[in-house]
């Protein structure tokens, strides 16, 4: 888990580092569009490609246990039942994450194979961003498997 933790933390820093430049770009575009009548060409494309990189933070969020968790009712149950619900939640999350990873890889391979590799306005290659998206979800899958193993081990000990 230490290796996954350090990988996901590093990936999270990359995603987080893009938030400020993306905000500056969007604010500059809005300012230029409405006050100077000169919008920045390709802002929507650049922002969407930067947003794809934000998926890098999802795995670190799972490692840290910072996903949204509503436990108003669950806190009233026994620790054993709470562990079972956590395990079921991790299994469901893993299933969804595996599907997203699988379809992301299929999409990236399709784009690469059919040479649809540039964006419309700026002519930026988009296939690397498809792989970035798939990588972020793949790391999340590995983290979820690790967390699932830990939870099952804890539940067996109880």
N, CA and C atoms as an extended XYZ file, in Angstrom:
474
Properties=species:S:1:pos:R:3:atomname:S:1:resname:S:1:resid:I:1 pbc="F F F"
N         0.825       -1.202        0.000 N   UNK     1
C         0.000        0.000        0.000 CA  UNK     1
C         0.864        1.259        0.000 C   UNK     1
N         2.078        1.171        0.537 N   UNK     2
C         2.942        2.349        0.573 CA  UNK     2
C         3.285        2.831       -0.826 C   UNK     2
N         3.547        1.900       -1.732 N   UNK     3
C         3.890        2.275       -3.114 CA  UNK     3
C         2.693        2.948       -3.777 C   UNK     3
N         1.503        2.336       -3.616 N   UNK     4
C         0.289        2.942       -4.186 CA  UNK     4
C         0.016        4.309       -3.579 C   UNK     4
N         0.273        4.428       -2.301 N   UNK     5
C         0.051        5.705       -1.627 CA  UNK     5
C         0.962        6.790       -2.186 C   UNK     5
N         2.235        6.468       -2.360 N   UNK     6
C         3.163        7.482       -2.890 CA  UNK     6
C         2.875        7.800       -4.354 C   UNK     6
N         2.506        6.791       -5.142 N   UNK     7
C         2.154        7.036       -6.555 CA  UNK     7
C         0.918        7.926       -6.640 C   UNK     7
N        -0.107        7.580       -5.875 N   UNK     8
C        -1.344        8.369       -5.947 CA  UNK     8
C        -1.148        9.775       -5.387 C   UNK     8
N        -0.281        9.927       -4.387 N   UNK     9
C        -0.017       11.261       -3.849 CA  UNK     9
C         0.691       12.121       -4.885 C   UNK     9
N         1.667       11.549       -5.581 N   UNK    10
C         2.371       12.279       -6.635 CA  UNK    10
C         1.413       12.667       -7.759 C   UNK    10
N         0.564       11.729       -8.154 N   UNK    11
C        -0.408       12.020       -9.201 CA  UNK    11
C        -1.366       13.115       -8.758 C   UNK    11
N        -1.718       13.091       -7.481 N   UNK    12
C        -2.617       14.112       -6.946 CA  UNK    12
C        -1.990       15.501       -7.023 C   UNK    12
N        -0.693       15.587       -6.750 N   UNK    13
C        -0.004       16.873       -6.850 CA  UNK    13
C        -0.052       17.410       -8.279 C   UNK    13
N         0.082       16.519       -9.254 N   UNK    14
C         0.012       16.944      -10.661 CA  UNK    14
C        -1.375       17.515      -10.957 C   UNK    14
N        -2.414       16.794      -10.553 N   UNK    15
C        -3.776       17.278      -10.779 CA  UNK    15
C        -4.070       18.572      -10.056 C   UNK    15
N        -3.582       18.669       -8.824 N   UNK    16
C        -3.813       19.873       -8.026 CA  UNK    16
C        -3.059       21.075       -8.590 C   UNK    16
N        -1.868       20.823       -9.118 N   UNK    17
C        -1.059       21.909       -9.676 CA  UNK    17
C        -1.723       22.549      -10.888 C   UNK    17
N        -2.648       21.845      -11.515 N   UNK    18
C        -3.314       22.380      -12.695 CA  UNK    18
C        -4.539       23.230      -12.375 C   UNK    18
N        -4.973       23.211      -11.129 N   UNK    19
C        -6.186       23.965      -10.773 CA  UNK    19
C        -5.976       25.465      -10.951 C   UNK    19
N        -4.906       26.004      -10.409 N   UNK    20
C        -4.655       27.448      -10.490 CA  UNK    20
C        -4.471       27.924      -11.933 C   UNK    20
N        -3.629       27.269      -12.746 N   UNK    21
C        -3.522       27.721      -14.142 CA  UNK    21
C        -4.856       27.650      -14.898 C   UNK    21
N        -5.657       26.613      -14.597 N   UNK    22
C        -6.953       26.503      -15.262 CA  UNK    22
C        -7.865       27.655      -14.845 C   UNK    22
N        -7.868       27.995      -13.559 N   UNK    23
C        -8.690       29.116      -13.092 CA  UNK    23
C        -8.237       30.426      -13.714 C   UNK    23
N        -6.936       30.639      -13.767 N   UNK    24
C        -6.407       31.875      -14.366 CA  UNK    24
C        -6.787       31.955      -15.833 C   UNK    24
N        -6.673       30.842      -16.537 N   UNK    25
C        -7.028       30.815      -17.961 CA  UNK    25
C        -8.504       31.157      -18.169 C   UNK    25
N        -9.369       30.545      -17.380 N   UNK    26
C       -10.808       30.786      -17.544 CA  UNK    26
C       -11.170       32.221      -17.164 C   UNK    26
N       -10.609       32.715      -16.087 N   UNK    27
C       -10.887       34.101      -15.675 CA  UNK    27
C       -10.372       35.076      -16.733 C   UNK    27
N        -9.193       34.812      -17.278 N   UNK    28
C        -8.643       35.673      -18.324 CA  UNK    28
C        -9.513       35.654      -19.572 C   UNK    28
N       -10.028       34.486      -19.901 N   UNK    29
C       -10.901       34.374      -21.072 CA  UNK    29
C       -12.194       35.155      -20.863 C   UNK    29
N       -12.784       35.009      -19.693 N   UNK    30
C       -14.025       35.739      -19.396 CA  UNK    30
C       -13.768       37.242      -19.407 C   UNK    30
N       -12.687       37.669      -18.780 N   UNK    31
C       -12.338       39.090      -18.773 CA  UNK    31
C       -12.117       39.598      -20.203 C   UNK    31
N       -11.349       38.844      -20.987 N   UNK    32
C       -11.079       39.247      -22.365 CA  UNK    32
C       -12.331       39.267      -23.228 C   UNK    32
N       -13.211       38.326      -23.001 N   UNK    33
C       -14.428       38.244      -23.801 CA  UNK    33
C       -15.390       39.378      -23.490 C   UNK    33
N       -15.606       39.666      -22.221 N   UNK    34
C       -16.643       40.621      -21.861 CA  UNK    34
C       -16.159       42.061      -21.728 C   UNK    34
N       -14.877       42.256      -21.439 N   UNK    35
C       -14.402       43.630      -21.243 CA  UNK    35
C       -13.538       44.131      -22.399 C   UNK    35
N       -12.838       43.240      -23.065 N   UNK    36
C       -11.959       43.652      -24.165 CA  UNK    36
C       -12.466       43.183      -25.527 C   UNK    36
N       -13.522       42.401      -25.519 N   UNK    37
C       -14.099       41.825      -26.730 CA  UNK    37
C       -13.059       40.973      -27.490 C   UNK    37
N       -12.153       40.330      -26.761 N   UNK    38
C       -11.108       39.477      -27.344 CA  UNK    38
C       -10.941       38.217      -26.491 C   UNK    38
N       -11.766       37.196      -26.734 N   UNK    39
C       -11.621       35.961      -25.954 CA  UNK    39
C       -10.328       35.217      -26.330 C   UNK    39
N        -9.894       34.367      -25.454 N   UNK    40
C        -8.709       33.551      -25.711 CA  UNK    40
C        -9.138       32.324      -26.506 C   UNK    40
N        -8.530       32.127      -27.646 N   UNK    41
C        -8.892       31.027      -28.530 CA  UNK    41
C        -8.544       29.683      -27.883 C   UNK    41
N        -9.506       28.775      -27.860 N   UNK    42
C        -9.280       27.421      -27.372 CA  UNK    42
C        -9.334       27.248      -25.876 C   UNK    42
N        -9.862       28.222      -25.168 N   UNK    43
C        -9.915       28.121      -23.715 CA  UNK    43
C       -10.710       26.904      -23.261 C   UNK    43
N       -11.829       26.651      -23.881 N   UNK    44
C       -12.662       25.510      -23.480 CA  UNK    44
C       -11.910       24.193      -23.689 C   UNK    44
N       -11.180       24.090      -24.799 N   UNK    45
C       -10.407       22.871      -25.058 CA  UNK    45
C        -9.290       22.692      -24.044 C   UNK    45
N        -8.550       23.745      -23.800 N   UNK    46
C        -7.437       23.656      -22.856 CA  UNK    46
C        -7.959       23.316      -21.455 C   UNK    46
N        -9.028       23.977      -21.052 N   UNK    47
C        -9.595       23.722      -19.725 CA  UNK    47
C       -10.100       22.289      -19.606 C   UNK    47
N       -10.729       21.778      -20.650 N   UNK    48
C       -11.226       20.398      -20.579 CA  UNK    48
C       -10.082       19.395      -20.546 C   UNK    48
N        -8.999       19.667      -21.264 N   UNK    49
C        -7.844       18.771      -21.217 CA  UNK    49
C        -7.155       18.842      -19.855 C   UNK    49
N        -7.115       20.021      -19.251 N   UNK    50
C        -6.561       20.143      -17.899 CA  UNK    50
C        -7.458       19.434      -16.884 C   UNK    50
N        -8.752       19.513      -17.121 N   UNK    51
C        -9.707       18.882      -16.218 CA  UNK    51
C        -9.557       17.361      -16.230 C   UNK    51
N        -9.202       16.803      -17.377 N   UNK    52
C        -8.968       15.360      -17.459 CA  UNK    52
C        -7.878       14.941      -16.478 C   UNK    52
N        -6.867       15.777      -16.327 N   UNK    53
C        -5.749       15.466      -15.428 CA  UNK    53
C        -6.161       15.505      -13.961 C   UNK    53
N        -7.293       16.097      -13.655 N   UNK    54
C        -7.759       16.159      -12.270 CA  UNK    54
C        -8.136       14.779      -11.738 C   UNK    54
N        -8.367       13.818      -12.629 N   UNK    55
C        -8.699       12.457      -12.200 CA  UNK    55
C        -7.559       11.850      -11.390 C   UNK    55
N        -6.368       12.418      -11.504 N   UNK    56
C        -5.228       11.928      -10.736 CA  UNK    56
C        -5.451       12.056       -9.231 C   UNK    56
N        -6.296       12.967       -8.813 N   UNK    57
C        -6.530       13.157       -7.387 CA  UNK    57
C        -7.494       12.159       -6.771 C   UNK    57
N        -8.209       11.418       -7.591 N   UNK    58
C        -9.234       10.513       -7.075 CA  UNK    58
C        -8.616        9.365       -6.274 C   UNK    58
N        -7.520        8.803       -6.750 N   UNK    59
C        -6.888        7.687       -6.040 CA  UNK    59
C        -6.350        8.140       -4.683 C   UNK    59
N        -5.738        9.317       -4.634 N   UNK    60
C        -5.217        9.827       -3.365 CA  UNK    60
C        -6.360       10.087       -2.390 C   UNK    60
N        -7.466       10.560       -2.905 N   UNK    61
C        -8.639       10.790       -2.069 CA  UNK    61
C        -9.107        9.467       -1.451 C   UNK    61
N        -9.053        8.387       -2.211 N   UNK    62
C        -9.441        7.072       -1.686 CA  UNK    62
C        -8.433        6.579       -0.650 C   UNK    62
N        -7.150        6.789       -0.902 N   UNK    63
C        -6.118        6.379        0.059 CA  UNK    63
C        -6.338        7.076        1.394 C   UNK    63
N        -6.645        8.345        1.338 N   UNK    64
C        -6.831        9.146        2.551 CA  UNK    64
C        -8.213        8.961        3.180 C   UNK    64
N        -9.129        8.279        2.477 N   UNK    65
C       -10.482        8.091        2.995 CA  UNK    65
C       -11.281        9.375        3.020 C   UNK    65
N       -11.071       10.223        2.036 N   UNK    66
C       -11.698       11.547        2.029 CA  UNK    66
C       -12.910       11.648        1.104 C   UNK    66
N       -13.354       10.523        0.555 N   UNK    67
C       -14.561       10.568       -0.265 CA  UNK    67
C       -15.760       10.867        0.627 C   UNK    67
N       -16.798       11.363        0.031 N   UNK    68
C       -18.009       11.700        0.786 CA  UNK    68
C       -18.614       10.412        1.338 C   UNK    68
N       -18.922       10.435        2.614 N   UNK    69
C       -19.487        9.272        3.278 CA  UNK    69
C       -20.598        9.750        4.195 C   UNK    69
N       -21.795        9.299        3.932 N   UNK    70
C       -22.934        9.662        4.762 CA  UNK    70
C       -23.160        8.509        5.736 C   UNK    70
N       -22.934        8.773        6.998 N   UNK    71
C       -23.021        7.692        7.973 CA  UNK    71
C       -23.950        8.024        9.149 C   UNK    71
N       -24.999        8.752        8.867 N   UNK    72
C       -25.944        9.085        9.924 CA  UNK    72
C       -26.597        7.832       10.502 C   UNK    72
N       -26.963        6.908        9.650 N   UNK    73
C       -27.625        5.687       10.081 CA  UNK    73
C       -26.592        4.615       10.405 C   UNK    73
N       -25.548        4.531        9.612 N   UNK    74
C       -24.556        3.463        9.744 CA  UNK    74
C       -23.824        3.495       11.085 C   UNK    74
N       -23.642        4.659       11.662 N   UNK    75
C       -22.957        4.761       12.954 CA  UNK    75
C       -23.713        4.068       14.088 C   UNK    75
N       -24.992        3.853       13.905 N   UNK    76
C       -25.811        3.234       14.950 CA  UNK    76
C       -25.709        1.706       14.930 C   UNK    76
N       -25.102        1.142       13.871 N   UNK    77
C       -24.989       -0.310       13.753 CA  UNK    77
C       -23.692       -0.817       14.382 C   UNK    77
N       -23.617       -2.111       14.500 N   UNK    78
C       -22.438       -2.741       15.105 CA  UNK    78
C       -21.218       -2.565       14.181 C   UNK    78
N       -20.016       -2.629       14.756 N   UNK    79
C       -18.800       -2.519       13.936 CA  UNK    79
C       -18.731       -3.589       12.847 C   UNK    79
N       -19.252       -4.765       13.138 N   UNK    80
C       -19.241       -5.845       12.144 CA  UNK    80
C       -20.113       -5.481       10.936 C   UNK    80
N       -21.298       -4.976       11.191 N   UNK    81
C       -22.191       -4.581       10.096 CA  UNK    81
C       -21.612       -3.396        9.331 C   UNK    81
N       -20.984       -2.474       10.047 N   UNK    82
C       -20.321       -1.351        9.379 CA  UNK    82
C       -19.221       -1.845        8.448 C   UNK    82
N       -18.451       -2.836        8.904 N   UNK    83
C       -17.384       -3.401        8.072 CA  UNK    83
C       -17.963       -4.076        6.830 C   UNK    83
N       -19.077       -4.772        6.995 N   UNK    84
C       -19.719       -5.435        5.852 CA  UNK    84
C       -20.207       -4.398        4.840 C   UNK    84
N       -20.808       -3.330        5.324 N   UNK    85
C       -21.274       -2.270        4.424 CA  UNK    85
C       -20.084       -1.619        3.711 C   UNK    85
N       -18.994       -1.384        4.448 N   UNK    86
C       -17.783       -0.825        3.820 CA  UNK    86
C       -17.247       -1.747        2.735 C   UNK    86
N       -17.235       -3.045        3.003 N   UNK    87
C       -16.751       -4.009        2.013 CA  UNK    87
C       -17.638       -3.996        0.777 C   UNK    87
N       -18.954       -3.989        0.985 N   UNK    88
C       -19.878       -3.947       -0.158 CA  UNK    88
C       -19.721       -2.658       -0.959 C   UNK    88
N       -19.507       -1.555       -0.255 N   UNK    89
C       -19.298       -0.272       -0.931 CA  UNK    89
C       -18.010       -0.294       -1.743 C   UNK    89
N       -16.953       -0.862       -1.179 N   UNK    90
C       -15.690       -0.966       -1.916 CA  UNK    90
C       -15.826       -1.863       -3.138 C   UNK    90
N       -16.580       -2.957       -3.000 N   UNK    91
C       -16.790       -3.851       -4.143 CA  UNK    91
C       -17.556       -3.126       -5.247 C   UNK    91
N       -18.602       -2.400       -4.877 N   UNK    92
C       -19.372       -1.652       -5.874 CA  UNK    92
C       -18.503       -0.580       -6.533 C   UNK    92
N       -17.720        0.132       -5.732 N   UNK    93
C       -16.826        1.162       -6.283 CA  UNK    93
C       -15.803        0.552       -7.219 C   UNK    93
N       -15.274       -0.595       -6.833 N   UNK    94
C       -14.293       -1.273       -7.676 CA  UNK    94
C       -14.914       -1.703       -8.999 C   UNK    94
N       -16.120       -2.227       -8.955 N   UNK    95
C       -16.796       -2.645      -10.197 CA  UNK    95
C       -16.978       -1.458      -11.146 C   UNK    95
N       -17.460       -0.361      -10.615 N   UNK    96
C       -17.664        0.832      -11.444 CA  UNK    96
C       -16.328        1.352      -11.976 C   UNK    96
N       -15.315        1.370      -11.130 N   UNK    97
C       -13.993        1.868      -11.535 CA  UNK    97
C       -13.353        0.979      -12.597 C   UNK    97
N       -13.542       -0.322      -12.481 N   UNK    98
C       -13.005       -1.242      -13.490 CA  UNK    98
C       -13.688       -1.002      -14.837 C   UNK    98
N       -14.975       -0.802      -14.812 N   UNK    99
C       -15.698       -0.533      -16.066 CA  UNK    99
C       -15.221        0.774      -16.688 C   UNK    99
N       -15.065        1.806      -15.880 N   UNK   100
C       -14.599        3.092      -16.404 CA  UNK   100
C       -13.183        2.960      -16.958 C   UNK   100
N       -12.315        2.241      -16.239 N   UNK   101
C       -10.942        2.036      -16.717 CA  UNK   101
C       -10.940        1.275      -18.032 C   UNK   101
N       -11.688        0.201      -18.088 N   UNK   102
C       -11.755       -0.624      -19.290 CA  UNK   102
C       -12.243        0.186      -20.495 C   UNK   102
N       -13.312        0.930      -20.319 N   UNK   103
C       -13.852        1.709      -21.439 CA  UNK   103
C       -12.918        2.866      -21.808 C   UNK   103
N       -12.196        3.397      -20.845 N   UNK   104
C       -11.231        4.458      -21.136 CA  UNK   104
C       -10.084        3.928      -21.983 C   UNK   104
N        -9.621        2.734      -21.667 N   UNK   105
C        -8.552        2.122      -22.464 CA  UNK   105
C        -9.062        1.813      -23.865 C   UNK   105
N       -10.273        1.287      -23.969 N   UNK   106
C       -10.860        1.009      -25.285 CA  UNK   106
C       -10.975        2.302      -26.096 C   UNK   106
N       -11.411        3.373      -25.450 N   UNK   107
C       -11.539        4.666      -26.117 CA  UNK   107
C       -10.183        5.199      -26.566 C   UNK   107
N        -9.178        5.071      -25.706 N   UNK   108
C        -7.835        5.543      -26.059 CA  UNK   108
C        -7.268        4.742      -27.231 C   UNK   108
N        -7.493        3.439      -27.229 N   UNK   109
C        -7.021        2.611      -28.345 CA  UNK   109
C        -7.743        2.956      -29.644 C   UNK   109
N        -9.043        3.229      -29.536 N   UNK   110
C        -9.820        3.606      -30.717 CA  UNK   110
C        -9.306        4.911      -31.313 C   UNK   110
N        -9.100        5.897      -30.463 N   UNK   111
C        -8.608        7.199      -30.934 CA  UNK   111
C        -7.237        7.047      -31.569 C   UNK   111
N        -6.395        6.242      -30.956 N   UNK   112
C        -5.048        6.025      -31.483 CA  UNK   112
C        -5.094        5.284      -32.822 C   UNK   112
N        -5.959        4.289      -32.917 N   UNK   113
C        -6.059        3.487      -34.133 CA  UNK   113
C        -6.663        4.249      -35.309 C   UNK   113
N        -7.640        5.079      -35.042 N   UNK   114
C        -8.347        5.779      -36.112 CA  UNK   114
C        -7.809        7.179      -36.375 C   UNK   114
N        -6.707        7.502      -35.778 N   UNK   115
C        -5.998        8.756      -36.046 CA  UNK   115
C        -6.820       10.007      -35.744 C   UNK   115
N        -7.772        9.896      -34.817 N   UNK   116
C        -8.499       11.073      -34.344 CA  UNK   116
C        -7.688       11.658      -33.194 C   UNK   116
N        -6.569       12.215      -33.495 N   UNK   117
C        -5.620       12.531      -32.440 CA  UNK   117
C        -5.458       14.020      -32.178 C   UNK   117
N        -6.274       14.859      -32.788 N   UNK   118
C        -6.112       16.288      -32.548 CA  UNK   118
C        -7.447       16.921      -32.172 C   UNK   118
N        -7.375       17.958      -31.379 N   UNK   119
C        -8.578       18.674      -30.993 CA  UNK   119
C        -9.017       19.592      -32.130 C   UNK   119
N       -10.232       20.045      -32.061 N   UNK   120
C       -10.818       20.799      -33.165 CA  UNK   120
C       -10.200       22.180      -33.366 C   UNK   120
N       -10.079       22.950      -32.319 N   UNK   121
C        -9.644       24.334      -32.456 CA  UNK   121
C        -8.129       24.490      -32.459 C   UNK   121
N        -7.478       23.910      -31.479 N   UNK   122
C        -6.044       24.139      -31.304 CA  UNK   122
C        -5.157       23.072      -31.949 C   UNK   122
N        -5.771       22.007      -32.445 N   UNK   123
C        -5.026       20.911      -33.063 CA  UNK   123
C        -4.048       20.262      -32.082 C   UNK   123
N        -4.461       20.138      -30.821 N   UNK   124
C        -3.665       19.503      -29.779 CA  UNK   124
C        -3.937       18.002      -29.812 C   UNK   124
N        -2.924       17.168      -29.712 N   UNK   125
C        -3.169       15.722      -29.656 CA  UNK   125
C        -4.005       15.370      -28.422 C   UNK   125
N        -5.065       14.583      -28.623 N   UNK   126
C        -5.931       14.247      -27.491 CA  UNK   126
C        -5.694       12.836      -26.966 C   UNK   126
N        -5.033       11.987      -27.738 N   UNK   127
C        -4.870       10.614      -27.256 CA  UNK   127
C        -4.045       10.515      -25.972 C   UNK   127
N        -3.047       11.374      -25.731 N   UNK   128
C        -2.359       11.258      -24.433 CA  UNK   128
C        -3.290       11.534      -23.247 C   UNK   128
N        -4.251       12.397      -23.442 N   UNK   129
C        -5.177       12.715      -22.363 CA  UNK   129
C        -6.150       11.561      -22.105 C   UNK   129
N        -6.451       10.807      -23.141 N   UNK   130
C        -7.265        9.597      -22.950 CA  UNK   130
C        -6.504        8.586      -22.097 C   UNK   130
N        -5.201        8.462      -22.346 N   UNK   131
C        -4.374        7.544      -21.561 CA  UNK   131
C        -4.200        8.053      -20.127 C   UNK   131
N        -4.093        9.360      -19.959 N   UNK   132
C        -3.995        9.941      -18.617 CA  UNK   132
C        -5.254        9.616      -17.816 C   UNK   132
N        -6.398        9.767      -18.462 N   UNK   133
C        -7.672        9.465      -17.807 CA  UNK   133
C        -7.730        7.998      -17.394 C   UNK   133
N        -7.346        7.114      -18.315 N   UNK   134
C        -7.356        5.676      -18.022 CA  UNK   134
C        -6.375        5.344      -16.895 C   UNK   134
N        -5.214        5.975      -16.901 N   UNK   135
C        -4.214        5.732      -15.859 CA  UNK   135
C        -4.735        6.141      -14.484 C   UNK   135
N        -5.380        7.286      -14.414 N   UNK   136
C        -5.937        7.738      -13.144 CA  UNK   136
C        -6.946        6.748      -12.582 C   UNK   136
N        -7.813        6.226      -13.430 N   UNK   137
C        -8.807        5.252      -12.978 CA  UNK   137
C        -8.165        3.909      -12.658 C   UNK   137
N        -7.133        3.528      -13.404 N   UNK   138
C        -6.448        2.261      -13.119 CA  UNK   138
C        -5.787        2.301      -11.744 C   UNK   138
N        -5.158        3.407      -11.418 N   UNK   139
C        -4.547        3.543      -10.090 CA  UNK   139
C        -5.627        3.504       -9.012 C   UNK   139
N        -6.767        4.127       -9.277 N   UNK   140
C        -7.873        4.052       -8.321 CA  UNK   140
C        -8.309        2.604       -8.120 C   UNK   140
N        -8.371        1.824       -9.186 N   UNK   141
C        -8.742        0.408       -9.069 CA  UNK   141
C        -7.767       -0.334       -8.163 C   UNK   141
N        -6.483       -0.089       -8.347 N   UNK   142
C        -5.484       -0.737       -7.503 CA  UNK   142
C        -5.633       -0.326       -6.040 C   UNK   142
N        -5.886        0.938       -5.815 N   UNK   143
C        -6.093        1.426       -4.442 CA  UNK   143
C        -7.329        0.773       -3.832 C   UNK   143
N        -8.402        0.671       -4.601 N   UNK   144
C        -9.625        0.054       -4.083 CA  UNK   144
C        -9.415       -1.419       -3.754 C   UNK   144
N        -8.656       -2.131       -4.588 N   UNK   145
C        -8.346       -3.530       -4.287 CA  UNK   145
C        -7.564       -3.620       -2.979 C   UNK   145
N        -6.599       -2.749       -2.810 N   UNK   146
C        -5.805       -2.732       -1.586 CA  UNK   146
C        -6.674       -2.439       -0.362 C   UNK   146
N        -7.539       -1.453       -0.482 N   UNK   147
C        -8.439       -1.111        0.624 CA  UNK   147
C        -9.410       -2.254        0.919 C   UNK   147
N        -9.865       -2.924       -0.120 N   UNK   148
C       -10.782       -4.053        0.055 CA  UNK   148
C       -10.094       -5.190        0.811 C   UNK   148
N        -8.855       -5.473        0.453 N   UNK   149
C        -8.098       -6.511        1.158 CA  UNK   149
C        -7.926       -6.142        2.628 C   UNK   149
N        -7.611       -4.882        2.886 N   UNK   150
C        -7.455       -4.425        4.272 CA  UNK   150
C        -8.752       -4.561        5.060 C   UNK   150
N        -9.870       -4.154        4.449 N   UNK   151
C       -11.162       -4.226        5.149 CA  UNK   151
C       -11.580       -5.667        5.421 C   UNK   151
N       -11.349       -6.553        4.460 N   UNK   152
C       -11.697       -7.961        4.661 CA  UNK   152
C       -10.840       -8.552        5.779 C   UNK   152
N        -9.563       -8.211        5.782 N   UNK   153
C        -8.665       -8.689        6.854 CA  UNK   153
C        -9.129       -8.178        8.211 C   UNK   153
N        -9.542       -6.916        8.287 N   UNK   154
C       -10.041       -6.352        9.544 CA  UNK   154
C       -11.328       -7.043        9.972 C   UNK   154
N       -12.215       -7.314        8.999 N   UNK   155
C       -13.494       -7.946        9.325 CA  UNK   155
C       -13.280       -9.390        9.820 C   UNK   155
N       -12.298      -10.072        9.269 N   UNK   156
C       -12.023      -11.455        9.696 CA  UNK   156
C       -11.463      -11.466       11.113 C   UNK   156
N       -10.627      -10.475       11.438 N   UNK   157
C       -10.051      -10.397       12.785 CA  UNK   157
C       -11.116      -10.176       13.849 C   UNK   157
N       -12.174       -9.474       13.494 N   UNK   158
C       -13.239       -9.191       14.460 CA  UNK   158
C       -14.028      -10.436       14.624 C   UNK   158
